Amino acid sequence: METALKHPVDQVLPPARLGLLGLQHVLAMYTGCVTVPLVFGAAAGLDTRTIGLLVNADLLVAGLITVLQALGIGTVLGIRLPVVAGATFTAVTPMILIAGQYGVQAVYGSMLAAGVFGILIAVPFARAVRFFPPVVTGSVITVIGLSLIGVGAGLITGQDGEGSGRELGLAFGIVLVIVLVGRFARGLLGQLGVLIGLVGGTIAAILLGLTDFSGVGGAAWLGIAQPFHFGPPQFPLAAVVSMCVVMLVTFTESTASVLAVGEMTGRPVTSRDLARGLAAEGVSGVLGGVMNGFLDTVFGQNVGLVGITKARSRYVAAVAGAILVLLGLIPKLGAVVAALPGPVVGAAGLVMFATVAALGIAILRGVDFENTGNLLIVAVTIGVGLLPVVAPKIYQSFPAWAQVIGGSAITSAALTAFVLNLLFNHTRRGI
């Protein structure tokens, strides 16, 4: 009787359901999460073993922050919603630039400083939530979904961008499975369409010869990098300022995502809730700086997964976080998940990313477009946000800080929507 009175977000589901839904979240975000350390490690010239340690640290920190976000600590930390954290792509470019100019010790020193900065500004930043009405969040969420569709397509086709008949057939088959499960299945089975597609797609990929599990045998059973693996952290002023800007941008992205999750779950996010969630992201910077991990943000594909499954319990996210911690501590398990074929992960991602875009459109349905500037806000936000997607090199000749802001579809869309909303809806009209 007590469970029936609880909000769906606070309900503890049966163990089997929790485990399967949590695993589904992990499989959905794993590739995106580990891409950040792989890209950074390669660009920084680190050896394969060290990059492997970065992947472990990345998963460990992401898991800890996900658990923190889902369960919370008192009135201080954690949004207490079904959100999954993962390494943000926003930090990749500045981290590479800092490593090249000051060294890896400066990367983690500036990340640590940015984490402390994030914790300190979480409350004042959250108080600006009134400046994120549906016209802002809907526009940004739409751009997040649309911009990530290319990531799913890239996983399906591979680096050359030309998918074979087998790859495309496998991908479309998985999409069909997800659609059919969503249409005809009920109960727990109906919530596991993505997981069923991933498992069935992997089996099909094995039969088609599209899998490579050779890296699993060489992976260790237990492994974690020691704190400050690269040596004592360093704090060059320019590097610290750059990472603090990244933290602000990450806050902007996550604000739009958690507001969307709050709407989906029927638990509106207050400024106090948001402050706790943003402070937890600040903690990711501190943990990342100490444990050789990365700044975390709320992952868009997992927001889409909440929309697909309608599983609103935050304990599902907590289980996903626990699985990520386990993967971070046991590299061999992580290697198994990493071996999932690109077309399989990409097909599932295609559905989830498009679901995020559809969620943004649904949010925009509640916006007043009559005799307001809201239509122009949405139009310019989508246009500016998708510019670096359709023309990836457009900001290549700009300074590094401008590339960080303009080169990210999510960042540029969030800032554009925020500023235009201030201009049209928080200033006097007429001359």
Buried (B, 14 or more C-beta within 10 A) or exposed (E): EEEEEEEBBBBBBEEEBBBBBBBBBBBBBBBBBBBBBBBBBEBBEBEEEBBBBBBBBBBBBBBBBBBBBBBBEEEEBBBBBBBBBBBBBBBBBBBBBBBEEBBBBBBBBBBBBBBBBBBEBBBEBBEBBEBBBBBBBBBBBBBBBBBBBBBBBBBBBBEEEEBEEBBBBBBBBBBEBBEEBBEEBEEBEBBBBBBBBBBBBBEBBEEBEBBEEEBBEEBEEEBBBEEBBBEEBBEBEBBBBBBBBBBBBBBBBBBBBBBBBBBBBEBEBEBEBBBBBBBBBBBBBBBBBBBBBBBBBBBBBBBBBBBBBEBBBBBBBBBBBBBBBBBBBBBBBBBBBBBBBBBBBBBBBBBBBBBBBBBBBBBBEEBEEEEBBBBEBBEBBBEBBBBBBEEEEBBEEEEBBEBBBBBBBBBBBBBBBBBBBEEBBEEEEEE
